Amino acid sequence: MRIDCDALIVGGGPSGLSTGLFISKKGFKTIVLEEHNEVGRPEQCAGLVSWRIGGLPQHLVLNRVDTARFCLGKESFEVYSKKDMLVIDRAGYDKHLAENALAEGVEIRLGERVVGLKEGCVVTSKGGHYSGRILVGADGPNSIVARLTGLKQPDNLLFALQCVANGVFEQDVVELRFDPEFSKDVFAWIIPLSRNRARVGLLTSGNPWPRLRLLLKRLNMESSCGRFVGDSIRFGMMSRTSASRVILVGDAACQVKPFSLGGLVYNRICSRIAGDACAAALERNLFDGGFMAETYDSVWRKTIGGALEKGLKMRKLFNIMRRIPFSFTLTRILGLSLLAGRVLDPDFLRNSPVCQNGCEAF
Ligand SMILES: Cc1cc2nc3c(=O)[nH]c(=O)nc-3n(C[C@H](O)[C@H](O)[C@H](O)COP(=O)(O)OP(=O)(O)OC[C@H]3O[C@@H](n4cnc5c(N)ncnc54)[C@H](O)[C@@H]3O)c2cc1C
């Protein structure tokens, strides 16, 4: 039997749940299809976000940090943040978004993996047939919606792997390690959950396992680790993230920070824009590619495009710095890290016309 709705969303992660909420709020029947049987699981995230993520229930904030230590071998500098960064319970965050979406009338169907498109319907592995007046691909870095609708994702793929380790940590300091032996492309991280537990992980091209094992060995934490989790992250600017009756949002649209590859804040901003664009198309019964590009593509690019460019510049700068280890110490000696703490914005959104008051108010 075919199930019809206004907006059909593939992917019950933060982007799909937030986009669904914004569409449903405008009175449209919205269904989210999620392949897993539980929202938020498996939990594949370090959960480090800025205050811009918006109002969260206190119990979801596991720790607050105000210092980022950038290290390369024995060289290092620290950047102090004016506003605390939050370390959140990522599975709890997704569940919180799901509860809010359900309260606004979104229908979330778990255990429904989308496998194809047939005669205008999305088909799931259980044989379900779903049809929406608009289709939203919020299905992450290896989006089947992108593949099926010809919206080409970039080939740049990195692999993240992390575990929770026991040890002794500075509770308010996040450590980012740029040693090429841990990650040639991005960095390894130690994100404290408390004084004696931290998320330890890295993001790299190629196989992350030997690199993470090496990092844990160097930290003397090989035997104190809990479950390992990992996933891929895709990055780069997509030429199109919408077409007639379809849009991509979140990691599926590569809306991630080019420097850290964190996606939660940008996903949240773009989910709002996606929700508004879908609602506008549904209200006007206007779904052609031009309208979708105007109401979605160009709006999100205008909103976070400048931030993406700054993040990319930052990434290039660090790729130069990591070839000259002393540059890390020089940054500290010259007081540039103090300056960076004053002028840098963790989301590169300081001058953006939106989101000065957090995603909630946006
Ligand atoms: C190890 C790791 C650490 C990270 N740390 C941070 C961090 O500290 N801070 C930060 O901001 N970001 C971080 N990120 C990035 C962040 O997790 C992503 O930006 C965010 O999860 C993207 O949300 P999304 O909803 O767009 O995609 P996802 O969270 O990937 O959600 C996509 C959903 O779609 C579902 N799905 C996929 N295919 C199908 C299908 N065919 N049918 C049905 N459902 C499907 C998936 O099961 C999933 O639930 C990290 C990522 C990783 C891998």
The ligand as an SDF file (V2000), in Angstrom:
LIG
                    3D

 53 58  0  0  0  0  0  0  0  0999 V2000
   33.0270   10.5380   14.9400 C   0  0  0  0  0  0  0  0  0  0  0  0
   32.3310   11.8340   14.6040 C   0  0  0  0  0  0  0  0  0  0  0  0
   32.4510   12.9120   15.4550 C   0  0  0  0  0  0  0  0  0  0  0  0
   31.7750   14.1050   15.1910 C   0  0  0  0  0  0  0  0  0  0  0  0
   31.9010   15.1320   16.0810 N   0  0  0  0  0  0  0  0  0  0  0  0
   31.2050   16.2750   15.8800 C   0  0  0  0  0  0  0  0  0  0  0  0
   31.2660   17.3380   16.8280 C   0  0  0  0  0  0  0  0  0  0  0  0
   31.9690   17.2520   17.8430 O   0  0  0  0  0  0  0  0  0  0  0  0
   30.5380   18.4650   16.5870 N   0  0  0  0  0  0  0  0  0  0  0  0
   29.7470   18.5980   15.4700 C   0  0  0  0  0  0  0  0  0  0  0  0
   29.1140   19.6410   15.2980 O   0  0  0  0  0  0  0  0  0  0  0  0
   29.6790   17.6070   14.5570 N   0  0  0  0  0  0  0  0  0  0  0  0
   30.3730   16.4490   14.7340 C   0  0  0  0  0  0  0  0  0  0  0  0
   30.2810   15.4310   13.8320 N   0  0  0  0  0  0  0  0  0  0  0  0
   29.4330   15.6310   12.6430 C   0  0  0  0  0  0  0  0  0  0  0  0
   27.9610   15.4150   12.9990 C   0  0  0  0  0  0  0  0  0  0  0  0
   27.8180   14.1590   13.6000 O   0  0  0  0  0  0  0  0  0  0  0  0
   27.1310   15.5060   11.7180 C   0  0  0  0  0  0  0  0  0  0  0  0
   27.3390   16.7860   11.1520 O   0  0  0  0  0  0  0  0  0  0  0  0
   25.6390   15.3200   11.9970 C   0  0  0  0  0  0  0  0  0  0  0  0
   25.3820   14.0530   12.5360 O   0  0  0  0  0  0  0  0  0  0  0  0
   24.8810   15.4400   10.6750 C   0  0  0  0  0  0  0  0  0  0  0  0
   23.5040   15.2960   10.9150 O   0  0  0  0  0  0  0  0  0  0  0  0
   22.5600   14.8360    9.7120 P   0  0  0  0  0  0  0  0  0  0  0  0
   21.2270   14.6660   10.3010 O   0  0  0  0  0  0  0  0  0  0  0  0
   22.7670   15.7210    8.5540 O   0  0  0  0  0  0  0  0  0  0  0  0
   23.1560   13.4220    9.2710 O   0  0  0  0  0  0  0  0  0  0  0  0
   23.2900   12.0450   10.1650 P   0  0  0  0  0  0  0  0  0  0  0  0
   23.4730   12.3980   11.5630 O   0  0  0  0  0  0  0  0  0  0  0  0
   24.3120   11.2860    9.4190 O   0  0  0  0  0  0  0  0  0  0  0  0
   21.8580   11.4280    9.9740 O   0  0  0  0  0  0  0  0  0  0  0  0
   21.4830   10.7840    8.7850 C   0  0  0  0  0  0  0  0  0  0  0  0
   20.4340    9.7540    9.1610 C   0  0  0  0  0  0  0  0  0  0  0  0
   19.9540    9.1560    7.9690 O   0  0  0  0  0  0  0  0  0  0  0  0
   19.8120    7.7790    8.1740 C   0  0  0  0  0  0  0  0  0  0  0  0
   19.8840    7.1250    6.8710 N   0  0  0  0  0  0  0  0  0  0  0  0
   20.9630    7.0700    6.0490 C   0  0  0  0  0  0  0  0  0  0  0  0
   20.6540    6.3860    4.9260 N   0  0  0  0  0  0  0  0  0  0  0  0
   19.3430    6.0240    5.0460 C   0  0  0  0  0  0  0  0  0  0  0  0
   18.4610    5.3020    4.2150 C   0  0  0  0  0  0  0  0  0  0  0  0
   18.8370    4.7930    3.0310 N   0  0  0  0  0  0  0  0  0  0  0  0
   17.1820    5.1110    4.6380 N   0  0  0  0  0  0  0  0  0  0  0  0
   16.7630    5.6190    5.8320 C   0  0  0  0  0  0  0  0  0  0  0  0
   17.5820    6.2830    6.6730 N   0  0  0  0  0  0  0  0  0  0  0  0
   18.8580    6.4940    6.2780 C   0  0  0  0  0  0  0  0  0  0  0  0
   20.9610    7.4050    9.0970 C   0  0  0  0  0  0  0  0  0  0  0  0
   20.6960    6.2220    9.8060 O   0  0  0  0  0  0  0  0  0  0  0  0
   20.9980    8.6330   10.0200 C   0  0  0  0  0  0  0  0  0  0  0  0
   20.1900    8.4670   11.1560 O   0  0  0  0  0  0  0  0  0  0  0  0
   30.9640   14.2310   14.0440 C   0  0  0  0  0  0  0  0  0  0  0  0
   30.8560   13.1450   13.1630 C   0  0  0  0  0  0  0  0  0  0  0  0
   31.5260   11.9740   13.4310 C   0  0  0  0  0  0  0  0  0  0  0  0
   31.3920   10.8140   12.4700 C   0  0  0  0  0  0  0  0  0  0  0  0
  1  2  1  0
  2  3  1  0
  2 52  2  0
  3  4  2  0
  4  5  1  0
  4 50  1  0
  5  6  2  0
  6  7  1  0
  6 13  1  0
  7  8  2  0
  7  9  1  0
  9 10  1  0
 10 11  2  0
 10 12  1  0
 12 13  2  0
 13 14  1  0
 14 15  1  0
 14 50  1  0
 15 16  1  0
 16 17  1  0
 16 18  1  0
 18 19  1  0
 18 20  1  0
 20 21  1  0
 20 22  1  0
 22 23  1  0
 23 24  1  0
 24 25  2  0
 24 26  1  0
 24 27  1  0
 27 28  1  0
 28 29  2  0
 28 30  1  0
 28 31  1  0
 31 32  1  0
 32 33  1  0
 33 34  1  0
 33 48  1  0
 34 35  1  0
 35 36  1  0
 35 46  1  0
 36 37  1  0
 36 45  1  0
 37 38  2  0
 38 39  1  0
 39 40  1  0
 39 45  2  0
 40 41  1  0
 40 42  2  0
 42 43  1  0
 43 44  2  0
 44 45  1  0
 46 47  1  0
 46 48  1  0
 48 49  1  0
 50 51  2  0
 51 52  1  0
 52 53  1  0
M  END
$$$$
